[in-house]
Amino acid sequence: METLRWTQIMFAVGGICLRPFTSTPFKWFIYNVYIIIGKILLCALLIAQILDIVFNVENQDEFSENFAISSTVFMITLKYIVLSARRVNILYLIEKLNRNLFMPANKQEMDIRMKFNRIIELTTKAYTVVIAIFASGMFLITIVVDFKGRKLVGRVWLPYDYSSTTLYLITSISQFLAAIFGVSINIACECLYAGLTLHVCCQFEILEHRFKNLDGKDICAVNRCASHHHHIYEYATMINNEFKKIMSCQFFMSISVLCLNLFRMLIAQNFSDFVEAVMYMVCMFSQIFYYCFHGNMVKTKSIDFSDEIFGSDWPSWNDNSKKILLMVIRRSKTPIEFTSMHVVSLNLESFMSVSNNHVYLSIWTICSICFESE
């Protein structure tokens, strides 16, 4: 199975082709046209939303409605720029998994790799389906419920009147196509992060298997395992360096949007506005949870590694091999931890903290509105 196959497909759909997938000039021409159209639609949507803030927004209700969508479009555009600029680095991270010490050496290690490949593909496909359903649901509910009111999913400034059915449908379709392009970029970025972190867990499991099957008299084999452990830490650092800026912006942008989205839910005047806000909140929580869950998996795996290898047949090893094992165990006491610009650790504790604060904010806001109404 190709490494991160589904993730690379989503990168291609999002207009960032990591590897050439066809040698036909005509197909490459069509794909380049698709990329250009996608970029134009995405940039036009972002500009139209910024102009809406400049020309149309008059109060905090309208600003919160605009910012909820425009911040996401801005974040997607930023991800596209960063991922496009770091395409070579991303491809290197993927290809490194099939080189040197990271490469499975026997059937048992190949089975471990295949197990993680299946997990990665299953989770990325499930995440893609969830985000696609909620994103499509927002468009369908808005168009079906508010068709007569000619309401668009995202507030935008347009140089024409779209009150006619034809122009309204054309505008809605252009927003939907821009959303498909943008959501694909978003999914590709998050699935790449999840896939690479799960492969770090896979390398730990392969290394556990190697330690448990070591002959302690073969000092070279023990040194290779110690070197493998060191390379895993280096690889995790490379992943964090590639994603820390994106994760930092994503984390703090999601927090801001969640707060404003709560305000949108409370001031919603009709069913479609409320459902749209709820779906958007689910997507935001899913993004934060996705980053924190996989970061927590790597942290837990790196901490538990020392206990796992301590169960090997180390009492029969020679003194030099035991010293190397002790060095690896001491190194394992410092866990691998992904952070957003060294400010917030991406683990389940951070996610629970965000969730609890959001719950407290919700209760406080509801109480404030109730007291004001009285």
Residue, then its C-alpha position, 0 to 999 in steps of 0.5 A: m500500500e502506498t504511503l499516505r495514499w489518500t492524503q496525497i489524493m486530497f492534496a491533488v484535489g486541493g491543487i497541490c500535487l506532491r507527485p506527478f500522477t499522469s504523463t499525458p500533456f492534455k490531462w496535465f493541462i486540464y489539471n492546471v486549469y482546474i488549479i487556476i479556477g480553484k485559486i481564483l474562486l478561493c481568492a475571490l471569495l476571501i476578497a469579497q468577504i473582506l470587502d463585506i466587512v469594509f462596506n456592509v458590516e454595521n454591527q457586531d451581529e453582522f461582523s460575527e456572521n462574516f468572521a465565522i466564515s472569512s476566518t476559515v477561508f483566510m486560514i485555508t488560503l494560508k495553508y495553501i500558501v505554506l503547503s505549496a511552499r513546503r511541498v519538497n519538505i512534505l514529500y521528503l517526510i513521506e519518502k523518509l518513511n521508506r528509507n534506511l532504519f524506517m523501512p520494515a526489515n521482515k514480515q512482522e515489521m511489514d505487518i505492523r506497517m500495514k496495520f498502521n497504513r490501514i488505520i491511517e486510511l480509515t481515519t482519514k477517509a472517515y474525517t473526510v466524510v465527516i467534514a464533507i457532510f457538515a460542509s455540504g449540509m451548511f450549503l444545502i440547509t441555507i439554500v433550501v430554507d432561505f432560497k426565497g430570501r436569497k441568503l448566501v452561506g457566507r456574507v460577501w460584497l458583490p458588485y451586482d444584485y443577485s436577487s434574481t434566481t439565475l444570479y443567486l444560483i450562479t453565486s451560490i454554485s461559485q461559493f460551493l466550488a470554492a468551498i470544495f477546493g478549500v475544504s480539500i486543502n483543509i482536509a489534506c493538511e490535517c490528514l497529512y499531520a495525522g498520517l505522519t504522527l501515526h507513522v511515528c507511532c508505527q516506528f515506535e512499535i517497529l522499534e519495540h519489536r526490534f528490541k524484544n528480538l535483539d541478541g544482546k551480544d550483537i553490539c552493532a544491532v543494539n547500536r542500530c536500534a538506539s540510532h533508530h530511536h534517535h531518528i524517530y525523535e528527529y523525525a518528530t521534530m521535523i514534523n513539528n517544525e513543518f506544522k507549528k505555524i499552521m497549527s498555531c494559527q489554526f488553534f487560535m483562529s478556531i478558538s476565536v471562531l468558536c466564541l463568535n459562533l456561540f454568539r451566532m447561535l444565541i442571536a440566531q433568528n431562524f432555524s437555518d442560522f442556528v443549524e448552520a452555526v451548530m454545524y460550523m461549531v462541530c467542524m471547528f471542534s473536530q479540527i481541534f480534536y483531530y490535532c490534539f488526539h494525534g499529538n496525544m497518541v505520539k506523546t503517550k507512545s513515546i512515554d510508554f516506549s521505555d516500559e515496553i523495551f524493558g520487557s526485552d531479554w536485557p539481563s542476558w545482554n553484555d555490559n555495553s549493550k545494557k549501557i546503550l539500553l539504559m541510554v535509550i530508556r533515559r531518552s524516552k523519559t522526555p516525551i515527544e510533544f507537538t506544540s503550536m509555536h511552543v505556546v500550546s501543547l497539542n494533546l487531550e489535556s489542551f482539548m479538554s481545557v478548550s472544551n471546558n472553557h467553551v462550556y463556561l463561556s456558554i453558560w456565562t453568555i446565556c446567563s447574561i442574556c437572560f438577566e438582560s432580557e429581564 
